[in-house]
Every structure is written in C-alpha cells, then in structure tokens.
Amino acid sequence: MDEGTIEWEKASDFCFHPLGAEVAFMLCNDADLHFASADSALHLELGDRISSSGIKVYDSGRLI
C-alpha cells in the first residue's frame, strides 16, 4: 500500500493463493478481505475462526 500498489477506493485489488491450500484471498479496493474455497469444510472452518476473533464474516452477502 505504501508503494501505491493497492489503492483503496480505486480500482486495484490484490489477489493471493497460499501454496498447498485450496483457498484464495483478495484484498479488495474497498478495504475488505474476500476468500473463497471449493473445499466446503475449509471454507466453513476459516469463516468460523475469523468470526470468532470478532471480525464480521459474510457468505454471499449474508452475515455468518
């Protein structure tokens, strides 16, 4: 962000895929984090862990 790679409220997003994990993340230009996985168990576990830390987690626009 300091280098201007990600511009909040602009048009750039930063996508990354951890090696060895069936999950993808995107730091969105609207200052939120998106994640997706075809592995439903991984998707659910990651969502639960994030939400248990007090961060709001949405699944297809619905708060979980």
Residue frames as qw, qx, qy, qz and C-alpha x, y, z in Angstrom:
[[0.000, 0.886, 0.463, 0.000, 0.00, 0.00, 0.00],
 [0.315, -0.779, 0.090, 0.534, 2.81, 2.38, 0.81],
 [0.343, -0.209, 0.600, 0.692, 4.22, 1.83, -2.65],
 [0.430, 0.381, -0.091, -0.814, 0.88, 2.58, -4.28],
 [0.082, 0.048, -0.947, -0.306, 0.26, -0.99, -5.42],
 [0.123, -0.559, -0.820, 0.012, -3.12, -1.14, -3.70],
 [0.054, -0.180, -0.010, -0.982, -5.24, 1.97, -3.97],
 [0.073, 0.434, 0.804, -0.400, -8.19, 1.98, -1.56],
 [0.333, 0.708, 0.357, -0.511, -11.39, 3.34, -3.08],
 [0.209, 0.572, -0.515, -0.603, -9.84, 2.94, -6.52],
 [0.852, 0.298, -0.188, -0.387, -9.78, 0.06, -8.95],
 [0.423, 0.452, -0.779, 0.103, -6.94, -2.20, -7.77],
 [0.885, -0.375, 0.093, -0.260, -7.31, -5.46, -5.87],
 [0.068, 0.586, -0.804, 0.073, -4.58, -7.75, -4.56],
 [0.945, -0.051, -0.101, -0.307, -5.19, -11.48, -5.01],
 [0.057, 0.555, -0.821, 0.122, -3.10, -14.25, -3.47],
 [0.930, -0.056, -0.248, -0.267, -3.26, -18.02, -3.23],
 [0.450, -0.633, 0.620, -0.110, -1.29, -19.78, -0.45],
 [0.466, 0.370, -0.783, -0.182, 0.71, -22.73, -1.77],
 [0.231, 0.015, -0.953, 0.198, -0.65, -26.08, -0.68],
 [0.213, 0.353, 0.651, -0.637, -4.03, -24.72, 0.42],
 [0.123, 0.444, 0.741, 0.489, -7.22, -24.81, -1.59],
 [0.086, -0.840, -0.423, 0.330, -8.17, -21.23, -0.78],
 [0.394, 0.433, 0.191, 0.788, -7.82, -17.86, -2.46],
 [0.229, -0.696, -0.378, 0.566, -7.79, -14.42, -0.86],
 [0.318, 0.590, 0.277, 0.688, -8.35, -10.96, -2.26],
 [0.202, -0.484, -0.305, 0.795, -7.63, -7.66, -0.53],
 [0.269, 0.723, 0.577, 0.267, -10.36, -5.60, -2.11],
 [0.256, 0.345, 0.039, 0.902, -10.04, -1.96, -3.06],
 [0.433, -0.674, -0.232, -0.552, -12.97, -1.27, -0.70],
 [0.074, -0.544, 0.643, -0.534, -10.69, -2.22, 2.25],
 [0.831, -0.215, 0.338, -0.386, -12.15, -5.66, 2.89],
 [0.113, -0.384, 0.904, 0.151, -10.85, -9.20, 2.56],
 [0.854, 0.172, -0.100, -0.480, -12.53, -11.82, 0.38],
 [0.186, -0.373, 0.906, 0.069, -11.76, -15.52, 0.50],
 [0.835, 0.209, -0.129, -0.492, -13.04, -18.47, -1.46],
 [0.163, -0.346, 0.924, 0.026, -12.53, -22.21, -1.43],
 [0.667, 0.031, -0.556, -0.495, -14.12, -25.14, -3.23],
 [0.430, -0.062, -0.843, 0.316, -13.41, -27.14, -0.05],
 [0.427, -0.669, -0.301, -0.529, -16.59, -26.50, 1.95],
 [0.757, -0.514, -0.313, 0.254, -15.06, -27.74, 5.23],
 [0.530, -0.028, -0.063, 0.845, -12.07, -25.40, 4.84],
 [0.054, -0.511, -0.259, -0.818, -14.39, -22.53, 3.91],
 [0.596, -0.673, -0.344, -0.271, -16.55, -23.12, 6.99],
 [0.755, -0.394, -0.244, 0.464, -13.60, -23.57, 9.39],
 [0.401, 0.141, 0.023, 0.905, -11.81, -20.46, 8.15],
 [0.228, -0.597, -0.293, -0.711, -15.03, -18.43, 8.36],
 [0.696, -0.630, -0.344, -0.034, -15.64, -19.65, 11.92],
 [0.690, -0.233, -0.175, 0.663, -12.09, -18.86, 13.04],
 [0.206, 0.306, 0.108, 0.923, -12.20, -15.37, 11.57],
 [0.393, -0.629, -0.310, -0.595, -15.64, -14.58, 13.00],
 [0.737, -0.524, -0.381, 0.193, -14.65, -15.91, 16.46],
 [0.521, -0.079, -0.144, 0.838, -11.99, -13.19, 16.57],
 [0.024, 0.673, 0.367, -0.641, -14.71, -10.55, 16.31],
 [0.034, 0.282, -0.478, -0.831, -14.40, -9.84, 12.59],
 [0.682, 0.388, 0.291, -0.548, -17.63, -9.84, 10.62],
 [0.191, -0.159, 0.871, 0.424, -17.72, -12.65, 8.05],
 [0.637, 0.394, 0.104, -0.654, -20.21, -12.78, 5.22],
 [0.390, 0.017, 0.870, 0.300, -21.09, -15.67, 2.93],
 [0.135, 0.430, 0.677, 0.582, -22.61, -14.44, -0.31],
 [0.129, -0.485, -0.104, -0.859, -23.67, -11.22, 1.39],
 [0.706, -0.575, -0.293, -0.292, -25.15, -12.90, 4.49],
 [0.147, -0.667, 0.587, -0.435, -23.52, -12.39, 7.90],
 [0.828, -0.102, -0.551, -0.027, -22.48, -15.72, 9.44]]
